[in-house]
Amino acid sequence: MLAFLMSLNRLILKTGAEKRLRAGHLWIYSNEVDTERTPLKGFVAGEQVLVESDRGKSLGIAYVNPNTLICGRLVSRDSDYALNRSLLVHRIKVALSLREMCFADPCYRLVYGESDGLPGLVIDRFNDVFVVQISTAGMEAVIDEVVEALNKVFQIKAILLRNDGKMREMEGLETYVELVQGDLPELSPLTENGVDLLAPLQRGQKTGWFYDHRANRARMQQLVAGKRVLDLFSYVGGWGVQALAAGADMVSCVDASHFALEVARENARINGKEERFDPLHGDAFDICKALVAEKEKYDLVIVDPPAFIQKKKDIRNGERAYARINNFAMRLLKKDGILVSASCSMHLQRDRLIDIIRSNSRELDRNAQIFEQGHQGQDHPLHPAIPETDYLKAFFARVLPGS
């Protein structure tokens, strides 16, 4: 280990560029590097380096990618500890202690990147099955150590690598899905808010499940008994099936994927609620338009779309999409119905979504009364120095007749 540390190249920052790191941030931007003393072209994507201030003060160890705007990510503030199996085991155990404090069932996001001190790494746990998602060259370089660390901490049935995210292309990485350990059924069991569910880990979106809305779904469950519910962009029924389990009279799940709706149906079936499950296949906007024309009405409508705003340049068009779908949702509500409006777009500000709810309610001559705000769950902790780790927002609003 000592030989490895002594072999590390140095990455020297410009004068004053260390202030953000000292304040708690983990990222190093390419324009913060003293490229005269340490040219970025001299580094290999994924290698670990010793980070120093312009005066030679050690700032820790980072991994680098000279080809990206964020060219470095700090993995340790102690230059004696590089990113290896030992550090991974330690960080995973620390992450596990938070999840075990918050959740009774072993189903959660075990590692949430920078917030758990492991930038570029996401691990979702489904009992004894683990789905690993790596988005950076630096974490890809220690992928074998990640698998070893998981086996050191847990008794594992299977490990699936879902390395097919969009960020990998920016990092110059290939995309792939690979089962590196054990066997997986097509649908893997999990438990969320006391409801038994199934997730398509290999064929589904992202890691197969979205744990981030767990707390918001729990709040929704308290509102749906005896109600008629519409779940837009339902995926495999994370919201809709939990509404059924909580006593909803009928739930219509809308999704563009036949496969996702079939999994949602199976989730309804294993909870004994298939007869109350109504799948609607197609584009959510088109289906909402048809439902409005048919004068359908619901007690509660859930709007939880994919990120309409992927980049800052998408903000204007994305806000229009959020406004349009929320307008449809309000038109489908009964006179005192409840809207659950959510967004996973980091670039959509919380205040802006509130304004979208306000403006659409007034356009329809209705009054929106927001009675609860939701955030991402405890297994997606915020890094106080990195605003990008705070991305999820949800609003519960009663939409009343105008007066």
C-alpha positions in Angstrom: 0.0 0.0 0.0 2.8 2.4 0.9 4.4 1.7 -2.5 1.1 2.5 -4.2 0.8 5.8 -2.4 4.4 6.8 -3.2 3.7 6.1 -6.9 0.8 8.5 -7.1 1.1 11.5 -9.4 0.4 14.9 -8.0 -2.4 17.2 -9.1 -1.7 20.8 -8.1 -4.5 23.4 -7.9 -4.3 27.0 -8.7 -4.0 29.7 -6.0 -7.2 29.7 -3.9 -8.8 26.8 -5.8 -8.7 24.6 -2.7 -11.3 26.7 -0.9 -14.3 24.7 -2.1 -12.6 21.4 -1.1 -11.8 22.7 2.3 -15.4 23.8 2.7 -16.5 20.2 2.1 -17.0 19.8 -1.6 -15.5 16.8 -3.4 -15.2 18.0 -7.0 -12.3 19.5 -8.8 -13.0 21.4 -12.1 -10.5 21.4 -14.9 -10.1 25.2 -14.7 -9.0 24.9 -11.1 -5.9 22.8 -12.0 -2.5 24.4 -12.4 -1.9 22.9 -15.8 1.5 24.5 -16.2 2.8 22.4 -13.2 0.6 19.4 -13.7 -0.8 19.2 -17.3 -4.1 17.4 -17.4 -2.9 15.5 -20.5 -0.4 13.8 -18.4 -3.0 11.9 -16.5 -4.9 8.7 -17.4 -8.7 8.6 -16.9 -9.4 6.8 -13.7 -6.0 7.1 -12.0 -5.7 8.2 -8.4 -3.7 11.3 -7.6 -2.4 13.2 -4.6 -4.2 16.6 -4.6 -2.1 19.6 -3.4 -2.7 23.3 -3.0 -0.5 25.7 -4.9 1.7 25.9 -1.8 2.2 22.2 -1.6 -0.4 21.5 1.2 -1.9 18.0 0.9 -5.7 18.0 0.3 -6.2 14.3 0.0 -6.5 11.7 -2.7 -8.8 12.0 -5.8 -9.4 10.1 -8.9 -9.2 12.0 -12.2 -10.5 12.1 -15.7 -8.6 14.7 -17.8 -11.3 14.7 -20.5 -14.2 16.0 -18.4 -15.2 19.3 -16.9 -15.2 17.7 -13.4 -11.7 16.4 -13.8 -11.3 15.1 -10.2 -13.4 13.7 -7.4 -12.0 13.5 -3.9 -12.2 10.1 -2.3 -10.2 10.7 0.9 -9.0 13.8 2.7 -6.2 11.7 4.3 -3.4 11.1 1.8 -2.6 7.8 3.6 -5.8 6.2 2.4 -6.4 5.5 -1.3 -9.5 4.2 -2.8 -9.2 0.4 -2.4 -11.0 -2.5 -1.0 -10.3 -1.5 2.6 -11.6 2.0 2.2 -14.7 0.7 0.3 -15.5 -1.7 3.1 -15.3 1.1 5.6 -17.4 3.5 3.6 -20.0 0.8 2.9 -20.3 -0.1 6.6 -20.8 3.5 7.5 -23.5 3.8 4.8 -25.1 0.6 6.0 -25.3 2.0 9.6 -27.5 4.9 8.4 -29.8 2.6 6.4 -30.2 0.1 9.3 -31.0 3.0 11.6 -33.8 4.2 9.2 -35.3 1.0 7.8 -36.5 -2.3 9.1 -36.3 -4.1 5.8 -33.0 -4.7 3.9 -34.3 -2.9 0.8 -32.9 0.6 0.1 -30.2 2.6 -1.7 -27.2 1.4 0.2 -24.7 3.8 -1.4 -25.6 7.2 -2.8 -22.4 8.5 -4.5 -20.8 11.6 -3.0 -23.2 11.7 -0.1 -21.7 8.4 1.1 -18.1 9.4 0.3 -18.0 7.2 -2.8 -18.4 9.5 -5.8 -19.5 7.8 -9.0 -21.0 4.8 -7.2 -24.6 3.8 -6.5 -25.6 0.6 -4.9 -29.3 -0.5 -4.5 -30.1 -3.4 -2.2 -32.9 -5.8 -2.7 -32.6 -8.1 0.4 -29.5 -10.3 -0.6 -29.4 -9.0 -4.2 -27.3 -5.9 -5.0 -27.4 -3.7 -8.1 -24.3 -1.7 -8.7 -24.2 1.4 -11.0 -20.9 3.0 -11.8 -20.8 6.4 -13.6 -17.1 7.5 -13.5 -13.8 6.2 -14.8 -12.2 6.4 -11.3 -14.8 4.1 -9.8 -14.7 1.8 -12.9 -11.0 1.3 -12.2 -11.8 -0.3 -8.8 -14.9 -2.3 -9.9 -13.4 -5.6 -8.7 -12.7 -4.1 -5.3 -16.3 -2.9 -5.1 -17.5 -6.4 -5.6 -15.0 -7.8 -3.1 -16.0 -5.2 -0.5 -19.7 -6.1 -0.9 -18.9 -9.7 -0.3 -16.8 -8.8 2.7 -19.7 -6.9 4.4 -22.7 -9.1 3.3 -23.9 -12.6 2.6 -24.8 -12.1 -1.1 -27.1 -14.0 -3.4 -26.4 -12.0 -6.6 -24.6 -8.8 -7.8 -25.7 -7.1 -11.0 -23.8 -4.4 -12.7 -26.2 -1.9 -14.3 -23.5 0.2 -16.0 -25.7 1.6 -18.7 -26.3 5.1 -17.4 -25.9 8.3 -19.6 -23.0 9.7 -17.6 -20.7 6.9 -18.7 -20.6 8.2 -22.2 -19.3 11.6 -20.9 -16.6 9.7 -19.0 -15.5 7.8 -22.1 -16.9 4.5 -20.7 -18.7 1.7 -22.5 -22.2 0.8 -21.3 -23.1 -2.7 -20.3 -25.3 -4.8 -18.0 -23.6 -7.8 -16.4 -24.5 -10.4 -13.7 -21.1 -10.8 -12.0 -22.2 -13.1 -9.2 -25.1 -15.5 -8.5 -28.4 -16.0 -10.3 -31.3 -13.6 -10.7 -35.0 -14.2 -11.4 -36.7 -11.9 -13.9 -38.4 -10.2 -11.0 -36.6 -9.7 -7.7 -38.6 -9.2 -4.4 -38.4 -6.1 -2.2 -40.4 -4.6 0.5 -41.3 -0.9 0.7 -43.6 0.7 3.3 -44.7 -2.7 4.4 -45.8 -3.7 0.8 -44.3 -6.7 -0.9 -43.2 -5.8 -4.5 -41.2 -7.1 -7.4 -38.6 -5.2 -9.5 -37.2 -6.0 -12.9 -33.5 -5.4 -12.1 -32.0 -6.5 -15.4 -34.7 -5.0 -17.8 -36.0 -2.1 -15.8 -35.1 1.5 -15.7 -31.9 2.6 -13.9 -31.3 0.0 -11.1 -34.8 -1.5 -11.6 -36.5 0.4 -8.8 -36.8 4.0 -7.5 -36.4 4.0 -3.7 -36.1 7.8 -3.6 -39.9 8.4 -3.3 -40.4 5.9 -0.4 -41.4 8.5 2.2 -43.7 10.3 -0.3 -45.4 7.1 -1.1 -45.9 6.4 2.6 -47.6 9.8 3.0 -49.8 9.0 -0.1 -50.9 5.8 1.4 -52.6 7.7 4.2 -54.8 9.5 1.7 -56.1 6.9 -0.6 -58.5 4.6 1.3 -61.7 4.2 -0.7 -60.4 6.6 -3.4 -60.1 6.4 -7.2 -56.5 7.0 -8.1 -54.6 7.9 -11.3 -50.9 7.1 -11.4 -49.2 8.8 -14.4 -45.8 7.5 -15.5 -46.4 4.6 -13.2 -43.5 2.4 -14.3 -44.0 -0.9 -12.4 -46.5 0.5 -9.9 -44.4 1.9 -7.1 -47.0 4.5 -6.3 -50.1 2.8 -7.7 -49.7 -0.7 -6.1 -48.9 0.9 -2.8 -52.1 2.9 -3.1 -54.0 -0.3 -3.7 -52.3 -2.0 -0.7 -53.5 1.0 1.4 -57.1 0.5 0.4 -57.6 2.5 -2.8 -60.9 1.5 -4.5 -59.4 1.6 -8.0 -56.0 2.6 -9.4 -55.3 3.3 -13.1 -51.6 3.1 -14.0 -50.5 4.9 -17.1 -47.2 4.0 -18.7 -45.6 3.9 -22.2 -44.1 0.5 -21.6 -46.1 -2.7 -22.0 -43.5 -4.6 -20.0 -43.6 -2.1 -17.0 -47.4 -2.4 -16.9 -47.2 -6.2 -16.9 -44.8 -6.0 -13.9 -47.2 -3.5 -12.2 -50.1 -6.0 -12.8 -48.0 -8.7 -11.2 -47.3 -6.4 -8.2 -51.0 -5.8 -7.9 -51.7 -9.6 -8.1 -49.2 -10.6 -5.4 -51.0 -8.1 -3.1 -54.4 -9.6 -3.9 -55.6 -6.4 -5.7 -55.5 -7.3 -9.4 -59.2 -6.8 -9.8 -58.8 -3.1 -8.8 -55.8 -2.5 -11.1 -56.5 -0.7 -14.4 -53.5 -0.5 -16.8 -53.6 2.2 -19.4 -50.8 1.8 -22.0 -49.6 4.8 -24.0 -48.2 8.3 -23.9 -49.3 10.0 -20.6 -50.1 13.2 -22.3 -52.3 11.5 -25.0 -54.1 9.4 -22.4 -54.8 12.4 -20.2 -56.2 14.2 -23.2 -58.5 11.2 -23.9 -59.5 10.9 -20.2 -60.4 14.6 -20.1 -62.6 14.2 -23.2 -64.3 11.2 -21.6 -65.0 13.4 -18.5 -63.2 11.0 -16.2 -62.6 12.2 -12.6 -60.3 10.9 -9.9 -59.9 11.6 -6.2 -56.1 11.6 -6.3 -53.7 12.0 -9.3 -50.0 11.3 -9.0 -47.7 13.1 -11.4 -44.2 11.5 -11.1 -42.6 11.9 -14.6 -39.1 11.1 -15.7 -36.8 14.0 -15.7 -38.1 16.5 -18.3 -35.0 18.6 -17.7 -31.8 16.7 -18.2 -29.6 19.8 -18.8 -29.8 23.5 -18.2 -30.6 24.1 -21.9 -33.7 22.0 -21.5 -35.2 24.2 -18.7 -37.7 26.1 -20.9 -39.1 23.1 -22.8 -39.0 21.0 -19.6 -41.0 23.5 -17.6 -43.6 23.6 -20.3 -43.9 19.8 -20.1 -44.3 20.0 -16.3 -46.9 22.7 -16.7 -48.9 20.7 -19.3 -49.0 17.5 -17.4 -50.0 19.2 -14.1 -52.7 21.0 -16.0 -54.1 17.7 -17.3 -53.9 16.2 -13.8 -55.9 19.1 -12.3 -58.5 18.8 -15.0 -58.9 15.1 -14.1 -59.4 15.8 -10.4 -62.8 15.9 -8.6 -63.6 19.3 -7.1 -61.7 18.7 -3.9 -59.3 16.2 -5.3 -55.6 15.8 -4.3 -52.7 16.3 -6.6 -49.3 14.7 -5.9 -46.9 16.6 -8.1 -43.3 15.4 -8.2 -40.1 16.1 -10.1 -36.7 14.3 -10.2 -35.2 17.1 -12.4 -32.4 18.7 -10.4 -32.6 21.7 -12.7 -36.3 22.4 -11.8 -36.2 24.5 -8.7 -38.6 23.7 -5.9 -40.1 27.2 -6.1 -40.6 26.9 -9.8 -42.7 23.7 -9.4 -44.8 25.5 -6.8 -45.4 28.3 -9.3 -46.4 25.7 -12.0 -49.0 24.3 -9.6 -50.2 27.8 -8.7 -50.4 29.1 -12.3 -52.2 26.0 -13.6 -54.8 26.0 -10.8 -55.6 29.7 -11.5 -55.8 29.0 -15.2 -58.5 26.5 -14.5 -60.2 28.8 -12.0 -59.3 26.6 -9.1 -57.3 27.2 -5.9 -54.4 24.9 -5.0 -53.7 24.4 -1.3 -50.3 22.8 -0.7 -50.5 20.9 2.5 -47.3 18.9 2.5 -43.9 19.0 0.8 -41.9 15.8 0.2 -38.2 15.2 -0.4 -36.0 12.2 -1.2 -35.8 9.5 1.4 -33.2 8.9 4.1 -31.3 6.5 1.9 -30.6 9.4 -0.5 -28.9 11.8 2.1 -27.9 15.3 1.0 -24.2 16.3 0.9 -24.4 19.8 2.5 -21.6 21.1 0.2 -23.1 19.6 -3.0 -26.5 21.0 -4.0 -26.7 18.5 -6.9 -27.4 15.7 -4.3 -30.7 17.4 -3.5 -32.8 16.8 -6.6 -36.2 15.3 -5.6 -39.3 17.3 -4.8 -42.9 16.4 -4.3 -46.0 18.5 -3.4 -49.3 17.3 -2.0 -52.0 19.8 -2.9 -55.7 19.9 -2.5 -57.3 21.5 -5.6 -60.4 23.3 -4.7 -63.1 25.1 -6.7 -62.3 28.7 -7.4 -64.0 31.3 -5.2 
